[in-house]
Amino acid sequence: MSKDSQFPYLVADIGGTNTRYALVEGIDDDGEFIIAQSRIFLSADYGSFSMSLDTYLETITGLRPKHACIAIAGPVTDDIVELTNLKWQFSITKLKKRYGFSELLVVNDFAGLAYGVPHIPDNTLFKIKPGISEDMGAKVIIGPGTGLGVAALVSNGKGQYIPVPGEGGHVAIAPGNELELDLFKVLRQQQQHISAEELLSGAGLVNLYRNFAKLHQQPADMYTPAEVTQHALANSDPLCVEAFNTFLGLLGSYAGDLALIYGAKGGVYLGGGILPKVQPHIAESQFLNRFMNKGVMRKFVKDIPIHLITHRNPAFIGAAAWLHDHLAQVASEEA
């Protein structure tokens, strides 16, 4: 087990619904990061990121971390960071000074998740579709949750991966069959731009359900995303069934599009908070047919493997790996 003076690291995963923290206390004999003292807080319970972090730091025992990597649900382009689905913002420079961090990295959450994919244990990857993963081939990571996260890993040509963050959840999405075409006509009456996130997220599930109700001229209940899913799986509400099946079909088309855009011969990885809860139903749905339905490019995607990330906290692994490699690079440059 590796446990040197750099540890513990603080790692955080800040989403629109939950804020998760943990300490990385070392690396075990299998090369896996030792994650400890993890906590989950409801983001809405705190007026700022600092209030949430203060609460976490009050709970930890042992050494106070001097190095931190924070993954946030939003773009990271300058010193002032704003979350996409949460009214929090902070200055990286001021945060580093306030908490006395020697190193503080703030990264997009899905770039962090992507960075961690090569470090995720195989027993926490569920194979949705078998295939052939090319050595150092590009990988795509997609995660429907509070929002829709997208990132990729591409080779630098030297045996290493570079994470490529983006805002792929906000690109336009298109219907793939007659039912979806009718649905999109209803959606277009309300807005001009229909983004992937508006349909492929927790709120998206509800959006699908309510607009199917409009399409069929039926009343809609005030369901939560979890309730839409529950009714769909129990086959107790036809509108929920329609919404859930459409969700997985659209997700398959979208995942196939991203696989083509990035040339994802290294595989497609599904994460986020929704899909692990419906794991058995993904392969049984239209997801795979829609993923493969790429016309002349069907041959390109047919051998691309698809994995579902079932690890409880994959973002921690990504943040830990990113910080660990950064510290190693700093040490190398100073040597």
N, C-alpha and C positions, 0 to 999 in steps of 0.2 A: 504493500500500500504506500502510495506517495502522499506525504503530508509535510509540506515545507512552510517556510515563514510567510509565503504569499497568501496562504489560506488562513481564515475562511474568505471566500468571495461572497458578496451579496448579489443575488440574481433576482430579477423581478419581471413579471409578465403583467402588463397593465392593459386591461380590456375595457370595453364599454360597460360590461356587467360586473366582472370580478377583477380584483387586483391580487395577484399571488406573489408571495415572497418566499425565499429560501436561502439557506447558506450552503455553499459548496465547501466541504471540509477536507477534500483531498481526492485522490484518484486511487481506485482499488487495483488489485492484482490483475484484473481482467481489462484494465484500461478504462473503466467506467467511472464517471464522476460520482462522488459520494454526496448525495443531497440530504440535507437535514434541516430540522426546525422550520418546515414549510408551514405557511399560514395562508388562508384565503379570507379576503375582506370584500364586502360589497362596495363597489366603487361609489355608488350613490350615497353611501353613509358618510362620505368625507367631502369637504368643500375644496380640497386641494390634494395634490400628490404628497406634499410634505406632511400634511396631517395624517395621511394613511401610513407613510413611511415611519413617522414618529411612533405611531401606535405599534407597528411591527418591531421596531428596534427596542421598545420597552419590554417586549416579550422574550427576547433572545437571551441565552446564557452563554458564557464563555467570552472569547475575544470579540471585540467589535471589528467588523470588516473594514479594511482599508481600500479594497478594490471592489468595484461594482459594475455590473452590466444590466441595464434596464431596457427591456423590450416593450415598445409601446404600439398601440393600435392606431397608427397614423404615420404620415411621412416625417422623416427627420432630414431637414435640409439646411438648418442653421442653428444658432444657439438657442433661440426661442422655440420650444416644442409645444405643439397643440395636438390633442387627441381628436380623432375624427368623430367618435360617437360619445364623447364625454367632455364636459365643460371644464377641463383642466388645462393649464399651460404652465410651463416653468422654464427658467433659464438653466442650461446645462452648467455654465460657468458658476452661477450663484449656488446651484445645488451642490456642486463639487466642493466649493468653499465652505458652505454651511455644515456639511457632514464630515469634512476633513478627509475626503477620499483622495488617495494618491493617484488613482486612475478611475475615471468614470466614463463608461461608454453608454451611449443611448442609441439604440438601433430600432428600426422598424420591426414589429413583432414577427412578421412572416419572413423577413430576411433572416432574423435570428432563428426561427424555426427551421428554415431551409438550411442554414449553416449547421444545425444540429443533426440533420437527417443521416449523414454518414456515421454518426456516433450513437444513433438509437439502436438498442439491442434488437436482434432479429426476432426474439420472442414477443416483442411488442409491435410487430408489423404483421397485419393480417392481409393475406393475398386475396385481392378481389379478382384480379385477372392475371394469369400466368403470362410469362413473356421472356424475352431475352434482354438483359440489362447490359448495355455496352459499357466497357471500361471508360470512365471519365466522360460518359455521355451526359448531356444536359438533363437535369431533373426539374420537374415542376411540382410545386407544393400549393395545394388549394384547401381552404378551410372555411366552410360556412359556420358561422356562430352568431354573435351579436351583429357583426358585419360579415363581409366576405373578403378574406385575406388571400393574397396571391403573391408568390415569389418564385424565383428559380435559382438553380445552381448551375453555373457554367464553368468549364475547365479553363484554366489560365495557360494550358499547354505545357505546364511544368509539373503535372501530377497533383495539382491542388485545385480546389473549387473556389469560385468567387460567388458570393450571394448577390442576386439581382433583385432588389425590392422594386415595388411599383404600386400603382393604384388600379390594378386590373379588375377590382370589384366594381369599378365605376364605369367600365366600358359598356356600350350598348349590347343588348342581348336580343336574339331573334327567335321567333316561333319555329318549331320544327315539324308540326303536323296541323291538320285542319282545326282540331280543338284548340290548340294554342293560338292559332291565327285568330279565331273568334275571341279568345280571351284577350289577346293583344289589342284588338279593336276596342274592347271595353277600357283597357288601360290607357289607350291613346286618347280617349275622350277626357282623361284627367291630366295628362302630362305628355310632353313631346319627347322627352328622353326617358327611356325605360332601361335602367341599368341592371346589370347582373345582380348586384347586391340587393336591389329592391325585390327580387324574387328568390334569390339563393342565400337566404339568411334566416334567422329566427323570425324577424319581422316579415321577411319575404314569404314564409310559410303562411302567416296570417293574411298577408296581402293577396296571395293566391286564393286562399279560402274565401275571403270576402268578395273578391272579384268574380270568382266562379258563382257565388251566390247572386251577384248582379246579373251575370250572364244568363243564368237559369231563372232569374226573377223569383228568387227565394229569399226568405229572411236569413240574416246571418247572426250567429251568437257572438258574444264577446269572448272568444276563445284566446288563450295564450298560445304561443308556439308549441309548448309541451302538450297542451290539450288537443290541438289539431293533430299532432302526431299520434297521441293516444287513441283518439277516435278513428284515425285512419288504420292503425294496426289492429284495432278491435273490430274494424268494419262496421262501426256503429253510426257513422254519419257519411253518406255518399259524397257530400261536398268536401269533407276532409280527406276522403280516399282519393278523390280527383286532384285535390291540391297536393297531397303527398306524392302521388304518382307523377304528377307534372313536375314537381320539384326535382325528383331524381332523374327524370328524363332530360329536363333542361340542364341539370348539372352534368350529365353524361355528354351532352353536346358541347357544353362550355369547356369541360375538361379536355375533350378531343381537340377543340379549337386551340387551347393553350399548348397542347402537346405538339400541334403543327407549328405554332408560332415560334416556340423555343426549340423545336427539333428534339423533343424529350426522349432520346434513345436510352437515357439512364433511368427512366421510369417516371410515373406520376404518383404522387403521395397525397393522400387525402387526410386532412386534419380537421381542426375546429371542434366546437362543442356539440354539434348535432349528430354527425355521422357515426361516431363510436356507439351511440345509444341505439342505432338502428342497423347495426352491422349485418345481421343475417338477411336483411331485406334489400340490400344494395344490389347484389348479384342477381336477385330474383326479379328485379325491376327492369325498366327499359334503359337503365343507365349504360350497360355495356353495348347494347345495340346502337344507342345514340352516339356513344363514344366512337364506335367503329364506322358510323354512317358518314363518311367523308369523301364520297364520290371517288374520283381518280386517286385520292390519297389514302384510300382504305388500306392498301398494301403497306403504306408507311406506318400506320398506327396499329396494325394487327398484332405485331410482336412486342409492343410496348407494355411492360408490366405495370399493374396498378396495385398499390398497397394502401391499406388503411392504417394510420398511426393510432395505436391503442394505448400507448404510454400515457400515464396519468398527467405528467408534466413535461412534455417534450420541449416547451419553450425554455425551461430551466437548463436543459442539456445544451440547447443552441447558445444561450447566453453564456453558459460556463465555457463552452468550447471557444466561442468568439473571444472572450476575455482572456482565457488561457493562452491562446495563440498570440494575442496582442501583447501580453506580458512577455512571452518568449521572444517576440520580435524586438521589443524594447530592450530586453536584456542582451540580445545579440548585437544590437546597434551600439550599446554602451560598452560592450566588451572590447 
